[in-house]
Amino acid sequence: MKRILLLLSFVSLNAVSQTVSVLNIATNELVYSTHNGKIYASIPSANGSNGNSIGIINPTTISLENTVPIGSEPNVLAISSDGQTLYCGFNGTSSVRKFNVTNNTAGIQFPVGSDSFLGPFYAEDIEVMPDNPNTIAVARRNNGFSPKHEGVAVFDEGIMRTTTSQDHTGSNQIEFVNANLLVGFNNETTEFGFRKLTVNASGVTETSVVNSITWGFGLKFSSHNGKAYFTNGTVVDYNFSPFVSGTFTNANGPSVFDTNTNLVAFGTYDFNGTINFKRYNPETYLLTDNLPITQANGDVKSIITCGNGCYAFNTTDDKVVIIRYTLGTNDNHLAAQTQVYPNPTNGLLHIVIPDSFTLNNLTITNTLGQKIMTSYQNTVDVSSLSKGTYLITVETAYGNATKQFVKL
């Protein structure tokens, strides 16, 4: 086993602080289990005696707690929505293997298809069907031919459904929207198509494609609530016909949507290998905060959220970086320093928050707790509200505060 090195760096923003911790370990991909609060990593043979395994990382103690042998050159990972079932694809074998998170044991292993000329297929991307840990979709690839895409297939307990999407030009990267719909992206030919694929009992079928929606070989994306967040900062809204709804400036790297803060987090890097952890507001597309990562260098491979205020990503220089935001008394600090005026008001309401906080959004509710309106600006026109008492909640990346105001 490689020696594990722990480095700590503290960055303070008045009431806000972050802790950056680093594990020295070679990994290919990371996922987080909400079932037990642990990070699971695919560890290649290059890591040494504990290679070709699934590594179990405790993000609180910053330690590699255990490794479980899984197969030859584990690579892509996917985890079920309940956090109890993991799937692993390999570079060294044309198969996918199931892994039980509840008892940390490897389960069934099954092939993902083959061709008499192209040979066996490999898993390029894996997604677990929402609320169905026994069913997965696999974007398949050949080994050594171009283009490499060999269609998307659906497997139930290792048994492939009959219908697969087309090969050659298809969805190298996929995400489940729901049990009946996948979205995908072609990242290896200049068609660069964004696709919707229907899933049913017979398998998966491509139903629509929008070409050249964004450009870049090897692009990947994460998905949340009808939007795809690409590694080049492009945001695609696919609720109806897909279109580019905005761009995060200077974003270059994998992303993840953080439901705790309603921000999109990026592990960004440049050609010199300089890494920055950035978070953006998905409504305004503006940068919320930027944390330079001096403890690692290279490309960022994958990024995850790992609990409230916790993020993790892995790098090409064999590091796993874990960032933890210390919320502490932030809510109290925010509440004490936030000003709402004029109060009472019959028109515009102005909200001033401390400089160390960045506004995500404002939510106005009545005294029954019913949401009346949401705003992303520091000034809100409440002239249309009925007379009475209301609550306005200020939401930031580091905490929330609620104030009362009266509409005349």
C-alpha positions as CSV (number, residue, x, y, z in Angstrom):
1,M,0.0,0.0,0.0
2,K,1.2,3.5,-0.8
3,R,1.9,5.6,2.2
4,I,-1.0,8.0,2.9
5,L,0.0,11.6,3.4
6,L,-2.3,14.1,5.1
7,L,-1.9,17.7,4.3
8,L,-4.1,20.4,5.8
9,S,-4.6,24.0,4.7
10,F,-7.0,26.5,6.2
11,V,-8.5,29.4,4.4
12,S,-10.6,31.9,6.3
13,L,-13.3,34.2,5.0
14,N,-14.4,36.0,8.2
15,A,-16.9,33.5,9.6
16,V,-16.3,31.0,6.7
17,S,-13.4,28.5,6.6
18,Q,-12.4,25.6,4.4
19,T,-10.2,22.6,5.3
20,V,-8.3,21.0,2.4
21,S,-7.0,17.5,3.1
22,V,-5.2,15.2,0.7
23,L,-4.7,11.4,0.4
24,N,-1.8,10.1,-1.7
25,I,-3.4,7.3,-3.6
26,A,-3.9,6.5,-7.3
27,T,-7.6,6.3,-8.2
28,N,-9.7,6.4,-11.4
29,E,-13.1,7.5,-10.2
30,L,-14.9,8.4,-7.0
31,V,-18.5,8.0,-5.8
32,Y,-20.2,8.8,-2.5
33,S,-22.5,6.5,-0.5
34,T,-25.3,8.3,1.4
35,H,-25.9,4.9,3.1
36,N,-22.8,5.0,5.2
37,G,-21.1,8.4,4.5
38,K,-18.1,6.8,2.8
39,I,-16.3,7.6,-0.5
40,Y,-15.7,4.6,-2.8
41,A,-12.8,4.7,-5.3
42,S,-11.7,2.5,-8.1
43,I,-8.0,1.8,-7.5
44,P,-5.8,0.7,-10.4
45,S,-2.9,-1.8,-10.3
46,A,-0.5,1.2,-10.5
47,N,-1.3,1.9,-6.8
48,G,0.7,-1.2,-5.7
49,S,-0.2,-4.0,-3.4
50,N,-3.8,-2.8,-2.9
51,G,-4.4,-2.1,-6.5
52,N,-7.2,-3.6,-8.6
53,S,-9.6,-2.9,-5.8
54,I,-12.5,-0.8,-4.5
55,G,-11.1,1.6,-1.9
56,I,-13.2,2.8,1.0
57,I,-12.3,6.3,2.2
58,N,-13.6,8.0,5.3
59,P,-14.0,11.7,4.5
60,T,-14.2,12.7,8.1
61,T,-11.0,11.0,9.3
62,I,-9.3,11.4,5.9
63,S,-8.2,7.8,5.8
64,L,-8.3,4.8,3.5
65,E,-10.2,2.4,5.7
66,N,-10.2,-0.7,3.6
67,T,-9.7,-2.1,0.1
68,V,-11.6,-4.9,-1.5
69,P,-10.3,-6.8,-4.6
70,I,-12.7,-6.2,-7.5
71,G,-11.0,-7.1,-10.9
72,S,-8.5,-6.1,-13.5
73,E,-7.9,-2.3,-13.8
74,P,-11.2,-1.0,-12.3
75,N,-12.2,2.3,-13.8
76,V,-15.7,3.8,-14.2
77,L,-18.0,3.7,-11.1
78,A,-21.7,4.2,-10.5
79,I,-23.8,4.0,-7.3
80,S,-27.5,3.5,-6.7
81,S,-29.7,6.3,-5.4
82,D,-30.0,4.6,-2.0
83,G,-26.2,4.4,-1.8
84,Q,-26.1,0.6,-1.2
85,T,-25.2,-0.8,-4.6
86,L,-22.1,0.1,-6.6
87,Y,-21.2,-1.0,-10.2
88,C,-17.6,-1.0,-11.5
89,G,-16.4,-1.1,-15.1
90,F,-12.9,-2.1,-16.1
91,N,-10.1,-1.3,-18.5
92,G,-8.6,-4.8,-18.1
93,T,-11.7,-6.9,-18.8
94,S,-14.8,-6.4,-20.9
95,S,-17.3,-6.6,-18.0
96,V,-19.1,-4.8,-15.2
97,R,-19.1,-6.0,-11.6
98,K,-21.6,-5.4,-8.8
99,F,-20.5,-4.4,-5.3
100,N,-22.5,-4.5,-2.1
101,V,-21.8,-1.4,0.0
102,T,-23.7,-2.6,3.0
103,N,-21.1,-5.4,3.6
104,N,-18.3,-4.4,1.3
105,T,-18.3,-7.5,-0.9
106,A,-17.9,-7.9,-4.6
107,G,-20.9,-9.6,-6.4
108,I,-21.8,-10.8,-9.8
109,Q,-19.6,-10.0,-12.8
110,F,-21.0,-9.9,-16.3
111,P,-19.9,-9.1,-19.9
112,V,-21.3,-6.1,-21.7
113,G,-21.2,-7.5,-25.3
114,S,-18.8,-8.1,-28.2
115,D,-18.4,-8.1,-31.9
116,S,-16.8,-10.8,-34.1
117,F,-14.5,-8.2,-35.8
118,L,-14.1,-5.5,-33.1
119,G,-13.8,-7.9,-30.2
120,P,-15.2,-7.5,-26.7
121,F,-16.8,-4.3,-25.5
122,Y,-15.9,-2.3,-22.4
123,A,-17.8,0.1,-20.1
124,E,-17.1,3.7,-21.0
125,D,-19.9,5.1,-18.7
126,I,-22.3,3.4,-16.3
127,E,-25.5,4.8,-14.7
128,V,-27.8,3.1,-12.2
129,M,-31.5,3.4,-12.9
130,P,-33.2,5.7,-10.3
131,D,-34.8,3.8,-7.4
132,N,-33.8,0.5,-9.1
133,P,-30.4,-0.7,-7.9
134,N,-30.5,-3.9,-10.0
135,T,-30.8,-2.2,-13.4
136,I,-28.0,-0.2,-15.1
137,A,-27.3,1.5,-18.4
138,V,-23.9,1.1,-19.9
139,A,-22.3,3.2,-22.7
140,R,-20.1,0.7,-24.4
141,R,-16.8,1.1,-26.3
142,N,-14.5,-1.1,-28.3
143,N,-10.8,-1.3,-27.6
144,G,-8.6,0.1,-30.4
145,F,-10.9,1.3,-33.2
146,S,-12.3,4.7,-34.0
147,P,-15.0,5.7,-33.4
148,K,-15.1,3.5,-30.2
149,H,-18.8,3.9,-29.4
150,E,-20.7,0.6,-29.4
151,G,-24.1,1.7,-28.3
152,V,-25.9,2.0,-24.9
153,A,-27.3,-1.2,-23.4
154,V,-29.5,-1.8,-20.3
155,F,-28.8,-4.7,-18.0
156,D,-31.1,-6.3,-15.3
157,E,-29.0,-8.3,-12.8
158,G,-26.4,-8.8,-15.6
159,I,-28.9,-9.8,-18.2
160,M,-28.9,-7.4,-21.3
161,R,-32.2,-6.2,-22.7
162,T,-32.5,-7.0,-26.4
163,T,-32.6,-3.5,-27.9
164,T,-29.4,-1.3,-27.8
165,S,-28.9,2.1,-29.3
166,Q,-26.8,2.5,-32.4
167,D,-23.0,2.2,-32.5
168,H,-20.5,4.5,-34.2
169,T,-22.1,7.9,-33.4
170,G,-24.0,7.9,-30.2
171,S,-23.8,8.6,-26.5
172,N,-20.3,8.1,-25.0
173,Q,-21.6,9.8,-21.8
174,I,-25.0,9.1,-20.3
175,E,-27.2,10.2,-17.4
176,F,-30.5,8.9,-16.2
177,V,-33.3,11.5,-16.1
178,N,-35.8,9.0,-14.8
179,A,-36.5,5.3,-15.2
180,N,-37.8,5.8,-18.8
181,L,-35.3,8.4,-20.1
182,L,-31.6,8.8,-20.6
183,V,-29.7,11.8,-21.9
184,G,-26.3,11.3,-23.7
185,F,-23.5,13.1,-25.5
186,N,-21.2,12.2,-28.4
187,N,-17.8,13.4,-27.3
188,E,-15.6,11.7,-29.9
189,T,-16.7,13.0,-33.3
190,T,-17.4,16.5,-34.6
191,E,-21.2,15.8,-34.6
192,F,-21.1,16.5,-30.9
193,G,-24.8,15.5,-30.5
194,F,-26.8,15.8,-27.4
195,R,-29.3,12.9,-27.3
196,K,-32.4,11.7,-25.6
197,L,-32.9,7.9,-25.3
198,T,-36.1,6.1,-24.3
199,V,-35.8,3.1,-21.9
200,N,-38.5,0.4,-21.9
201,A,-38.8,-3.3,-21.3
202,S,-37.1,-4.2,-24.6
203,G,-34.0,-1.9,-24.0
204,V,-33.0,1.6,-25.1
205,T,-33.7,3.6,-28.2
206,E,-32.4,7.0,-29.3
207,T,-35.4,9.3,-29.9
208,S,-33.8,12.7,-30.6
209,V,-30.5,14.4,-31.2
210,V,-29.3,18.1,-31.3
211,N,-26.0,18.4,-33.2
212,S,-23.1,20.6,-32.2
213,I,-24.8,21.8,-29.0
214,T,-21.3,22.3,-27.5
215,W,-17.8,21.5,-28.8
216,G,-14.9,19.5,-27.4
217,F,-13.5,16.1,-27.7
218,G,-13.7,14.1,-24.5
219,L,-16.2,16.4,-22.9
220,K,-18.2,15.0,-20.0
221,F,-21.3,16.3,-18.1
222,S,-23.2,16.0,-14.9
223,S,-26.9,16.4,-14.7
224,H,-29.5,17.8,-12.3
225,N,-33.1,18.9,-12.6
226,G,-33.2,19.1,-16.4
227,K,-29.8,20.7,-17.0
228,A,-26.5,19.2,-18.1
229,Y,-23.3,20.8,-16.8
230,F,-20.4,20.2,-19.2
231,T,-16.7,20.1,-18.3
232,N,-16.1,23.2,-20.5
233,G,-18.6,25.3,-18.5
234,T,-21.5,25.0,-21.0
235,V,-24.9,24.5,-19.5
236,V,-27.6,22.7,-21.6
237,D,-31.2,22.9,-20.6
238,Y,-32.9,19.7,-21.9
239,N,-36.3,20.0,-20.2
240,F,-37.8,20.4,-23.7
241,S,-35.8,20.7,-26.9
242,P,-32.1,21.0,-25.7
243,F,-30.5,24.4,-25.9
244,V,-27.5,26.1,-24.3
245,S,-28.9,28.2,-21.5
246,G,-25.6,29.7,-20.2
247,T,-21.9,29.3,-19.6
248,F,-19.8,29.3,-16.5
249,T,-16.8,31.4,-17.3
250,N,-13.3,29.9,-16.8
251,A,-14.8,26.5,-15.8
252,N,-12.7,23.6,-17.1
253,G,-13.1,20.3,-15.4
254,P,-15.6,17.8,-13.9
255,S,-18.7,19.2,-12.1
256,V,-21.3,18.2,-9.6
257,F,-24.5,19.8,-8.5
258,D,-24.6,20.3,-4.7
259,T,-28.2,20.1,-3.5
260,N,-27.3,21.4,0.0
261,T,-26.2,24.8,-1.4
262,N,-27.9,24.8,-4.9
263,L,-24.5,25.5,-6.4
264,V,-22.5,23.8,-9.2
265,A,-19.0,22.8,-8.0
266,F,-16.1,22.4,-10.5
267,G,-12.7,20.9,-10.0
268,T,-11.0,23.2,-12.6
269,Y,-7.5,22.9,-14.0
270,D,-5.4,24.5,-16.7
271,F,-2.7,23.4,-19.1
272,N,-0.1,23.9,-16.4
273,G,-1.9,21.6,-14.0
274,T,-3.0,24.4,-11.7
275,I,-6.1,23.3,-9.8
276,N,-8.9,25.5,-8.4
277,F,-12.1,24.5,-6.7
278,K,-14.9,26.8,-7.9
279,R,-18.6,27.1,-7.3
280,Y,-21.1,28.8,-9.5
281,N,-24.7,29.9,-9.2
282,P,-26.7,27.9,-11.7
283,E,-29.3,30.7,-12.1
284,T,-27.0,33.7,-12.6
285,Y,-24.0,31.6,-14.0
286,L,-21.8,33.8,-11.8
287,L,-18.8,32.6,-9.8
288,T,-19.7,32.3,-6.1
289,D,-16.2,31.4,-4.7
290,N,-12.8,30.2,-5.9
291,L,-10.4,28.1,-3.7
292,P,-6.9,27.5,-5.1
293,I,-5.7,24.0,-4.5
294,T,-1.9,24.1,-3.9
295,Q,-1.7,20.5,-2.5
296,A,-2.3,18.8,-5.9
297,N,-1.3,19.4,-9.5
298,G,-2.5,18.0,-12.9
299,D,-5.9,17.2,-14.3
300,V,-9.0,16.6,-12.2
301,K,-10.6,13.2,-13.1
302,S,-14.0,13.2,-11.2
303,I,-15.7,15.2,-8.4
304,I,-18.4,14.4,-5.9
305,T,-20.2,15.9,-3.0
306,C,-19.6,13.9,0.2
307,G,-22.1,15.2,2.7
308,N,-23.1,18.6,3.9
309,G,-20.2,21.1,3.2
310,C,-17.9,18.3,1.9
311,Y,-16.5,17.8,-1.6
312,A,-13.9,15.4,-3.0
313,F,-12.1,15.0,-6.3
314,N,-9.2,12.9,-7.6
315,T,-6.3,14.0,-9.8
316,T,-3.8,12.6,-12.3
317,D,-0.9,13.1,-9.8
318,D,-2.4,10.4,-7.6
319,K,-4.2,12.6,-5.1
320,V,-7.7,12.5,-3.6
321,V,-8.5,16.0,-2.4
322,I,-11.2,16.4,0.2
323,I,-12.6,19.9,0.9
324,R,-14.8,20.5,4.0
325,Y,-16.5,23.8,4.6
326,T,-16.8,24.8,8.3
327,L,-20.3,26.3,8.7
328,G,-20.1,26.7,12.5
329,T,-21.7,30.0,13.5
330,N,-22.1,31.2,9.9
331,D,-25.9,31.3,10.2
332,N,-25.7,33.4,13.4
333,H,-23.1,35.7,11.8
334,L,-25.2,36.1,8.6
335,A,-28.4,36.7,10.6
336,A,-26.7,39.3,12.8
337,Q,-25.2,41.2,9.9
338,T,-28.0,41.0,7.3
339,Q,-30.1,44.2,6.9
340,V,-33.5,44.5,5.3
341,Y,-34.8,48.0,4.5
342,P,-37.0,49.9,4.3
343,N,-39.2,48.0,6.7
344,P,-42.1,48.4,6.5
345,T,-42.2,49.0,2.7
346,N,-44.8,49.3,0.0
347,G,-42.4,48.9,-2.9
348,L,-38.8,47.9,-3.2
349,L,-37.1,45.9,-0.4
350,H,-33.3,46.0,-0.2
351,I,-31.2,43.3,1.4
352,V,-27.6,43.8,2.5
353,I,-25.5,40.8,3.5
354,P,-21.9,40.7,4.9
355,D,-19.1,40.9,2.3
356,S,-17.9,37.4,3.2
357,F,-21.1,35.9,1.9
358,T,-22.4,35.6,-1.7
359,L,-26.1,35.6,-2.3
360,N,-27.6,32.4,-3.9
361,N,-31.2,33.4,-3.7
362,L,-33.9,35.1,-1.7
363,T,-37.2,33.3,-0.8
364,I,-40.3,35.1,0.5
365,T,-42.9,33.2,2.5
366,N,-46.0,34.1,4.3
367,T,-46.6,33.4,8.0
368,L,-48.1,30.0,7.1
369,G,-44.8,29.0,5.4
370,Q,-46.2,29.2,1.9
371,K,-43.6,30.3,-0.7
372,I,-44.6,33.5,-2.4
373,M,-41.7,34.4,-4.6
374,T,-38.0,33.7,-5.2
375,S,-35.4,36.3,-6.3
376,Y,-31.7,36.2,-7.2
377,Q,-31.1,39.9,-6.7
378,N,-30.5,42.0,-3.6
379,T,-33.4,44.2,-4.3
380,V,-37.0,42.8,-4.6
381,D,-40.1,44.5,-5.7
382,V,-42.8,43.5,-3.3
383,S,-45.5,46.0,-4.4
384,S,-47.7,43.2,-5.7
385,L,-47.9,41.5,-2.3
386,S,-51.0,41.9,-0.1
387,K,-50.6,43.9,3.0
388,G,-49.2,41.9,5.9
389,T,-46.2,40.3,7.6
390,Y,-43.8,38.2,5.6
391,L,-40.5,36.3,6.1
392,I,-37.6,36.6,3.7
393,T,-34.9,33.9,3.8
394,V,-31.4,34.8,2.5
395,E,-29.7,31.7,1.2
396,T,-25.9,31.6,0.7
397,A,-23.3,28.9,0.1
398,Y,-22.2,29.2,3.8
399,G,-25.5,29.5,5.6
400,N,-29.0,31.0,5.6
401,A,-30.7,33.8,7.5
402,T,-34.4,34.7,7.9
403,K,-35.7,38.2,8.5
404,Q,-39.3,39.5,8.9
405,F,-40.7,42.5,7.1
406,V,-44.1,44.2,6.8
407,K,-45.7,45.1,3.5
408,L,-47.8,48.2,3.8
